[in-house]
Amino acid sequence: MKTELNVANSLVLNRLAGRSKNN
């Protein structure tokens, strides 16, 4: 259960990081 949340959080963080890098 917690692993799923961790994966989802990592994906969100990766998207946010990608946006900041792109900007």
N, C-alpha and C positions, 0 to 999 in steps of 0.2 A: 504493500500500500504506500508506504513512505517513499519507496523507490520511484513509484510513478510520479509522485509530487516532485521529487528531486529532478527527474528527467524533464518534467514540464517546466520547472523553474530554470533549469539549465538552458532549455530552448529559448525561453523568454529572455534570459540574460544575454544569450548569444545574439538574438535579434536586436536587442537594445545596443549591444556593443557594436554590432555591424552598422547600425544606423549612425552611431556616434562617429565611428571610423569613417563612414562614407561622408558625413557632414564635415 
